[in-house]
Amino acid sequence: MSLLQKFFGTSPFGALAEHTKKVHDCVKLLTPLAEALIEGDHEAIEKLHHRMSKTEHEADQIKNEIREQISKVFLLSIGRHEILKFLSAQDDVADAAEDFAVVMRLRKTALHPDLKADFQEFVKQVVYVSSHLLEVADDLAVLAEASFEGDRTQHVLETIEKISQEEWEADKLQRKFATHYYEIEDQLDPTTLVFYDRYCQRLGEVANCAEKCAKLLRTLIVGD
């Protein structure tokens, strides 16, 4: 590497987009995990947990490579601290998805049939929030080259606002799911109720972390 290359560095935005894709791979596993829970397929839950763990580890490897890369660069188009905050927030998304898989694996908890529709709708919305974050991240490298200006940047900012709206929708579905299982708590044993709460919290955290990422992206782009 020449001195000039070292001074200005290679843009980390392509690698950040790859990290986002890997994080979303973790989030996408929520869908088959939810289906396995509904079907009571504990063997599938075990296998999906291992897939989740492997995918989250791969995301960690990309994260560590990015950290190493930017530590060797003197100048970046945006602050190193801001990039690391965004990277850490994305890591939290993957961690929350993995936490959900871990909780599912801890106990063979059956999902009450009356809760199936609410649970599926909630999971679908959480994955949807993450998919918008992936859409934004795919534009990062191009936007950085354009100094975060132009029509494409405006589209990304609009998508970021949409992520906040979709996270709010996820919050509403989280409350709907929780309200429903407390309405039938007399049909549930206390431990099952505790695990429903854990499912609800972990899924909600995935969407919350994705929204946090979106807000950090907005800061990267507009600088406030």
C-alpha positions as CSV (number, residue, x, y, z in Angstrom):
1,M,0.0,0.0,0.0
2,S,1.4,3.4,-0.9
3,L,1.6,6.2,1.7
4,L,-1.2,8.1,-0.1
5,Q,-3.4,5.0,0.0
6,K,-2.7,4.5,3.7
7,F,-3.4,8.2,4.4
8,F,-6.8,8.3,2.7
9,G,-7.6,4.7,3.1
10,T,-10.0,2.3,1.3
11,S,-13.7,3.2,1.8
12,P,-15.2,0.9,4.4
13,F,-18.8,1.3,3.1
14,G,-18.7,-1.7,0.8
15,A,-17.7,-3.8,3.8
16,L,-20.4,-2.2,5.9
17,A,-23.0,-3.2,3.4
18,E,-21.6,-6.8,3.5
19,H,-22.0,-6.7,7.2
20,T,-25.6,-5.5,6.9
21,K,-26.3,-8.4,4.5
22,K,-24.9,-10.9,7.0
23,V,-26.9,-9.4,9.9
24,H,-30.0,-9.6,7.8
25,D,-29.3,-13.2,7.1
26,C,-29.5,-13.7,10.9
27,V,-32.8,-11.8,11.0
28,K,-34.3,-13.9,8.1
29,L,-33.8,-17.0,10.2
30,L,-36.5,-15.7,12.6
31,T,-39.1,-16.8,10.0
32,P,-38.3,-20.5,9.9
33,L,-37.7,-20.4,13.7
34,A,-41.2,-19.1,14.2
35,E,-42.6,-21.7,11.9
36,A,-40.7,-24.5,13.8
37,L,-42.1,-23.2,17.1
38,I,-45.6,-23.2,15.7
39,E,-45.2,-26.7,14.4
40,G,-43.5,-27.9,17.6
41,D,-40.5,-29.0,15.6
42,H,-37.8,-28.9,18.2
43,E,-35.3,-30.7,16.0
44,A,-35.7,-27.9,13.4
45,I,-35.3,-25.3,16.2
46,E,-32.0,-27.0,17.2
47,K,-30.7,-26.9,13.6
48,L,-31.8,-23.3,13.1
49,H,-30.1,-22.3,16.3
50,H,-26.8,-23.7,15.0
51,R,-27.3,-21.9,11.7
52,M,-28.0,-18.6,13.5
53,S,-24.9,-19.0,15.7
54,K,-22.8,-19.7,12.6
55,T,-24.2,-16.7,10.7
56,E,-23.8,-14.4,13.7
57,H,-20.2,-15.5,14.0
58,E,-19.6,-14.7,10.3
59,A,-21.1,-11.2,10.9
60,D,-18.7,-10.8,13.8
61,Q,-15.8,-11.7,11.6
62,I,-16.8,-9.0,9.0
63,K,-17.2,-6.5,11.9
64,N,-13.7,-7.2,13.2
65,E,-12.2,-6.9,9.7
66,I,-13.9,-3.5,9.3
67,R,-12.6,-2.3,12.7
68,E,-9.1,-3.4,11.8
69,Q,-9.3,-1.7,8.4
70,I,-10.4,1.7,9.7
71,S,-7.9,1.6,12.5
72,K,-5.1,1.7,9.8
73,V,-6.6,4.7,8.0
74,F,-5.8,8.3,8.8
75,L,-8.5,10.0,6.9
76,L,-12.1,8.9,6.1
77,S,-14.9,10.7,4.5
78,I,-16.8,10.6,7.8
79,G,-15.7,10.2,11.4
80,R,-14.3,6.8,12.5
81,H,-16.3,7.1,15.7
82,E,-19.6,7.4,13.8
83,I,-18.7,4.3,11.6
84,L,-17.9,2.3,14.7
85,K,-21.2,3.3,16.4
86,F,-23.1,2.2,13.3
87,L,-21.2,-1.1,13.2
88,S,-21.9,-1.7,16.8
89,A,-25.6,-1.0,16.4
90,Q,-25.8,-3.5,13.5
91,D,-24.0,-6.0,15.7
92,D,-26.8,-5.5,18.2
93,V,-29.4,-6.5,15.6
94,A,-27.7,-9.8,15.0
95,D,-27.2,-10.4,18.7
96,A,-30.9,-9.8,19.4
97,A,-31.9,-12.3,16.6
98,E,-29.5,-14.9,18.1
99,D,-30.9,-14.3,21.6
100,F,-34.3,-15.2,20.3
101,A,-32.9,-18.4,18.9
102,V,-31.2,-19.2,22.2
103,V,-34.4,-18.6,24.2
104,M,-36.3,-20.9,21.9
105,R,-33.7,-23.6,22.4
106,L,-33.7,-23.4,26.2
107,R,-37.2,-25.0,26.6
108,K,-39.6,-26.9,24.5
109,T,-42.4,-24.4,24.8
110,A,-45.5,-24.9,22.7
111,L,-47.2,-21.9,21.1
112,H,-50.9,-21.8,21.9
113,P,-52.9,-22.2,18.7
114,D,-54.9,-19.0,19.4
115,L,-51.6,-17.0,19.3
116,K,-50.3,-18.3,15.9
117,A,-51.7,-15.5,13.7
118,D,-50.5,-12.6,16.0
119,F,-47.1,-14.3,16.4
120,Q,-46.5,-14.7,12.7
121,E,-47.6,-11.2,11.9
122,F,-45.2,-9.8,14.5
123,V,-42.2,-11.9,13.2
124,K,-43.0,-10.9,9.6
125,Q,-43.0,-7.2,10.6
126,V,-39.7,-7.5,12.4
127,V,-38.0,-9.1,9.4
128,Y,-39.6,-6.4,7.2
129,V,-38.0,-3.6,9.3
130,S,-34.6,-5.3,8.8
131,S,-35.1,-5.6,5.1
132,H,-35.4,-1.9,4.7
133,L,-32.1,-1.4,6.6
134,L,-30.5,-3.8,4.1
135,E,-31.9,-1.7,1.2
136,V,-30.3,1.4,2.6
137,A,-27.0,-0.2,3.3
138,D,-26.7,-1.4,-0.3
139,D,-26.5,2.2,-1.3
140,L,-23.8,3.2,1.2
141,A,-20.7,2.8,-1.0
142,V,-22.4,4.7,-3.9
143,L,-23.6,7.5,-1.6
144,A,-20.1,7.9,-0.1
145,E,-18.5,8.4,-3.5
146,A,-21.1,11.1,-4.2
147,S,-20.4,12.8,-0.9
148,F,-23.9,11.9,0.3
149,E,-25.6,14.2,-2.2
150,G,-28.2,13.9,-5.0
151,D,-31.5,12.2,-5.6
152,R,-30.3,8.8,-4.4
153,T,-29.4,10.3,-1.0
154,Q,-32.9,11.7,-0.7
155,H,-34.4,8.3,-1.5
156,V,-32.2,6.8,1.3
157,L,-33.3,9.4,3.8
158,E,-36.9,8.7,2.9
159,T,-36.3,5.0,3.5
160,I,-34.7,5.7,6.8
161,E,-37.9,7.6,7.8
162,K,-39.9,4.6,6.7
163,I,-37.9,2.3,8.9
164,S,-39.0,4.3,11.9
165,Q,-42.6,4.0,10.8
166,E,-42.3,0.3,10.3
167,E,-40.6,-0.2,13.7
168,W,-43.6,1.6,15.2
169,E,-45.8,-0.9,13.4
170,A,-43.7,-3.7,14.9
171,D,-44.2,-2.1,18.4
172,K,-48.0,-2.2,17.9
173,L,-47.9,-5.9,16.9
174,Q,-45.6,-6.7,19.8
175,R,-48.3,-5.2,22.2
176,K,-51.0,-7.0,20.3
177,F,-49.3,-10.3,20.8
178,A,-48.5,-9.7,24.4
179,T,-52.1,-8.5,25.2
180,H,-53.4,-11.7,23.6
181,Y,-51.3,-14.2,25.6
182,Y,-52.2,-12.4,28.8
183,E,-55.8,-12.6,27.9
184,I,-55.5,-16.4,27.9
185,E,-53.1,-16.6,30.8
186,D,-55.5,-18.9,32.7
187,Q,-54.8,-21.5,30.0
188,L,-51.1,-21.2,30.3
189,D,-48.6,-22.4,33.0
190,P,-46.4,-19.7,34.5
191,T,-43.2,-20.8,32.9
192,T,-44.8,-20.8,29.4
193,L,-46.0,-17.3,30.1
194,V,-42.4,-16.2,31.0
195,F,-41.1,-17.7,27.8
196,Y,-43.8,-15.9,25.7
197,D,-42.6,-12.7,27.4
198,R,-39.0,-13.5,26.4
199,Y,-40.0,-14.2,22.8
200,C,-41.8,-10.9,22.7
201,Q,-38.9,-8.9,24.1
202,R,-36.2,-10.5,22.0
203,L,-38.2,-10.0,18.8
204,G,-39.0,-6.4,19.7
205,E,-35.3,-5.7,20.4
206,V,-34.4,-6.8,16.8
207,A,-36.7,-4.1,15.4
208,N,-35.6,-1.5,17.9
209,C,-31.9,-2.1,17.1
210,A,-32.6,-1.9,13.4
211,E,-34.3,1.5,13.9
212,K,-31.3,2.7,15.9
213,C,-29.1,1.7,13.0
214,A,-31.3,3.7,10.7
215,K,-31.0,6.8,12.9
216,L,-27.2,6.4,13.0
217,L,-27.2,6.2,9.2
218,R,-29.1,9.4,9.0
219,T,-26.5,11.0,11.2
220,L,-23.7,9.7,8.9
221,I,-25.5,11.2,5.9
222,V,-26.7,14.6,7.1
223,G,-24.3,15.1,10.0
224,D,-26.7,16.0,12.7
